Amino acid sequence: MKLLIVTQVLDKNHPILGFFHRWVEEFAKNCERVTVLCLEEGEHDFPENVMVHSLGKEFQRRSFLVYVFRLNCLSLKLRKEYDVVFVHMIPEYVLSAGVLWKFLRKRVGLWYTHGSVSHSLRIAEKLVDQIFTAAKEGCNLKSMKVLVTGHGIDTERFAPCASEKSIDLVTVGRIAKSKNLESLIDSLVMVNETQQTHLSIVGDAITNAEKKYKHYIESYIEKKGVEHDVHFTGTVGQENLPEVLTSARLFVTAAQNGSLDKAVLEAMSCGLHVVSMAPGTISANLKENQVTTSSQLASQIVQLLGSGSTFAESNREEVLQNHSLKSLINKLVT
């Protein structure tokens, strides 16, 4: 199979999308040829059967229409280099070039994991042959084209490690309103009534709205009197994230975006206990650690910290069986 991948950023060092470099590597093992069209190109290292073409955002920001034009020109120019298209996360790419791909008789698949159903997703559904999603909560669009495949976690990189547990609680992700960090802070306050505990927040605010939310959260932390118990670590790249996760005793999340966050599965792959009040983790089989309120979250945290258990074998097995990268790529190629 000759595959065309369309994605936002191809950069192994990117703090958020760096993981996708490993996806391309795995696709290359399963395909005769892989051609990547990315909006922005950074550092990468691929075998000879992978070719990368950028739409040029890394050089100069242009209007959306310029990128649409370039996407269609490259899709047409390279038409003999691929017979299947895989669009990663952005339905707008399908809207931009989907008609051309149909005219060229190329099969098109869209990867989408987000709780919201946008207008662009509804339109894109008409132009694609398949929509892949990590979990049933990851795509709420009602369509026969939606296929649940599991996430693609690099279980060799995100693996248990006998490291010193220097972090009590950790959460990972962009500092956005959908992450519902207030609930984590409320839980921390309750936990501190029993035992002094610290929370590390890994990630940063990128957009103006996120920066405004971070400022609000900093004020909220001060208001609750736990400014000495919460640490913002900033962004941590995929290369160093396993070390941070394996240094933590528990992973916590209260995200309300509705989808199964990759960061949760990465923590599970490292063998961490995960306590969640996020609706998107219902399919992750967390059992009694899937809660609905801040007080329940605090109660489970106290119980787990008190037990002294630092390894959740069932969490590791859940990822190995249902969310490994190799398994996902095999499903997508099939």
Residue pairs with C-beta under 8 A, 6 or more apart in sequence:
1 30
1 31
1 32
1 83
1 84
1 333
2 31
2 32
2 33
2 34
2 35
2 81
2 82
2 83
2 84
3 27
3 31
3 33
3 34
3 35
3 82
3 83
3 84
3 85
3 86
3 333
4 35
4 36
4 37
4 75
4 78
4 81
4 82
4 84
4 85
4 86
4 106
5 24
5 27
5 34
5 35
5 36
5 37
5 85
5 86
5 87
5 88
6 36
6 37
6 38
6 71
6 85
6 86
6 87
6 88
6 90
6 93
6 97
7 17
7 20
7 36
7 37
7 38
7 39
7 87
7 88
7 89
7 90
8 17
8 38
8 39
8 40
8 88
8 89
8 90
9 17
9 20
9 38
9 39
9 40
9 41
9 42
10 20
10 21
10 24
10 36
10 38
10 40
10 41
10 42
10 44
10 52
10 54
11 17
11 18
11 21
11 40
11 41
11 42
11 43
11 44
12 18
12 21
12 42
12 43
12 44
12 45
12 238
13 42
13 43
13 237
13 239
14 42
14 237
15 204
15 235
15 236
15 237
16 174
16 235
18 237
18 238
18 239
19 152
19 154
19 238
19 262
20 88
21 44
22 152
22 154
22 157
22 325
23 88
23 152
23 325
23 329
24 34
24 36
24 44
24 46
24 50
25 46
25 47
26 152
26 325
26 326
26 329
27 34
27 86
27 329
27 332
27 333
28 34
28 46
28 47
28 49
28 50
29 329
30 329
30 330
30 333
31 49
31 333
32 49
33 49
33 50
33 51
33 81
33 82
34 46
34 49
34 50
34 51
35 50
35 51
35 52
35 53
35 78
35 81
35 82
36 50
36 51
36 52
36 53
37 53
37 54
37 55
37 71
37 74
37 75
38 52
38 53
38 54
38 55
39 54
39 55
39 57
39 67
40 54
40 55
40 57
40 58
41 52
41 54
41 58
42 58
44 52
46 52
51 81
53 74
53 78
55 67
55 70
55 71
55 74
56 62
56 67
56 70
57 67
67 96
68 96
68 97
71 93
71 96
71 97
72 96
72 97
72 100
75 97
75 100
75 101
75 104
76 100
76 104
79 104
79 106
82 106
83 106
83 107
84 106
84 107
84 108
84 109
85 101
85 106
85 107
85 108
85 109
86 109
86 111
86 332
87 93
87 94
87 108
87 109
87 110
87 111
87 128
88 111
89 111
89 112
89 113
89 114
91 110
91 112
91 118
91 120
91 121
91 123
91 124
92 120
92 124
94 108
94 110
94 124
94 127
94 128
95 120
95 123
95 124
95 127
98 108
98 124
98 127
98 128
99 127
101 108
101 127
102 108
102 127
107 129
107 130
108 127
108 128
108 129
108 130
109 128
109 129
109 130
109 131
109 132
109 332
110 124
110 128
110 130
110 131
110 132
111 131
111 132
111 133
111 332
112 121
112 131
112 132
112 133
112 138
112 139
113 133
113 134
113 135
113 138
113 139
113 151
113 259
113 260
114 138
114 139
114 257
114 258
114 259
115 137
115 138
115 140
115 257
115 258
115 259
115 279
115 280
116 140
116 257
116 258
117 139
117 140
117 141
121 141
122 141
125 131
125 141
125 143
125 145
128 145
129 145
130 145
130 147
131 139
131 141
131 143
131 145
131 146
131 147
132 147
132 149
132 331
132 332
133 139
133 146
133 147
133 148
133 149
134 148
134 149
134 150
134 151
134 259
134 260
134 262
134 323
135 148
135 150
135 151
135 259
135 260
135 280
135 283
135 284
136 148
136 283
137 258
137 259
137 260
137 279
137 280
137 282
137 283
138 148
138 259
138 260
138 280
139 146
140 258
149 328
149 331
149 332
150 322
150 323
150 324
150 327
150 328
150 331
151 260
151 262
151 265
151 323
151 328
152 323
152 324
152 325
152 328
152 329
153 262
153 265
153 266
153 269
153 319
153 323
153 324
153 325
154 325
155 269
155 319
155 320
155 324
155 325
157 238
157 242
158 241
158 242
158 245
158 266
158 269
158 270
158 319
159 242
159 269
159 270
159 271
160 246
160 270
160 271
160 311
160 316
161 242
161 243
161 246
161 270
163 243
163 246
163 247
164 247
165 247
165 248
165 249
165 310
166 247
167 198
167 200
167 244
167 247
167 248
167 249
168 197
168 198
168 199
168 248
168 249
168 250
168 305
169 184
169 188
169 197
169 198
169 199
169 200
169 248
169 249
169 250
169 251
169 252
169 301
170 199
170 200
170 201
170 202
170 244
170 245
170 248
170 250
170 251
170 252
170 267
171 179
171 181
171 184
171 199
171 200
171 201
171 202
171 251
171 252
171 253
171 263
172 202
172 203
172 236
172 241
172 244
172 245
172 251
172 263
172 266
172 267
173 179
173 202
173 203
173 253
173 255
173 261
173 263
174 203
174 204
174 205
174 206
174 210
175 181
175 201
175 203
175 204
175 205
175 210
175 213
175 214
175 217
175 232
176 205
176 209
176 210
176 213
177 209
177 210
177 213
178 255
178 256
178 257
179 253
179 254
179 255
179 256
179 257
180 254
180 255
180 256
180 277
180 278
181 201
181 217
181 220
181 254
182 217
182 220
183 254
183 277
183 294
183 297
184 199
184 252
184 253
184 254
184 297
185 199
185 217
185 220
185 221
185 224
185 226
185 230
186 224
186 294
186 298
187 252
187 254
187 294
187 295
187 297
187 298
187 301
188 197
188 199
188 224
188 226
188 229
188 230
188 298
189 224
189 225
189 226
190 294
190 295
190 298
191 197
191 298
191 301
191 302
191 305
192 226
192 229
194 302
195 302
195 305
195 306
196 229
197 229
197 301
197 305
198 229
198 230
198 231
199 229
199 230
199 231
199 252
200 231
200 233
200 244
200 248
201 230
201 231
201 232
201 233
202 233
202 234
202 235
202 236
202 241
202 244
203 234
203 235
203 236
204 214
204 232
204 234
204 235
205 211
205 213
205 214
221 227
221 230
233 244
236 244
241 266
242 266
242 270
245 251
245 266
245 267
245 270
245 272
246 270
246 271
246 272
248 267
248 272
249 272
249 273
249 304
249 305
249 310
250 272
250 273
250 274
250 275
250 301
250 304
250 305
251 264
251 267
251 268
251 272
251 273
251 274
251 275
252 274
252 275
252 276
252 297
252 301
253 261
253 263
253 264
253 274
253 275
253 276
253 277
253 278
253 281
254 276
254 277
254 278
254 294
254 297
255 261
255 278
255 280
256 278
256 279
257 278
257 280
258 279
258 280
259 280
260 280
260 281
260 283
260 284
261 278
261 280
261 281
264 274
264 276
264 278
264 281
264 284
265 284
265 319
265 323
267 274
267 315
268 274
268 284
268 312
268 315
268 316
268 318
268 319
269 315
269 316
269 319
269 320
269 323
270 316
271 311
271 312
271 313
271 315
271 316
272 312
272 315
273 289
273 304
273 309
273 310
273 312
273 315
274 281
274 284
274 286
274 289
274 312
274 315
275 286
275 289
275 291
275 297
275 300
275 301
275 304
276 284
276 286
276 289
276 290
276 291
276 297
277 290
277 291
277 292
277 293
277 294
277 296
277 297
281 290
282 290
284 290
284 318
285 314
285 318
286 315
288 300
289 300
289 304
291 297
291 299
291 300
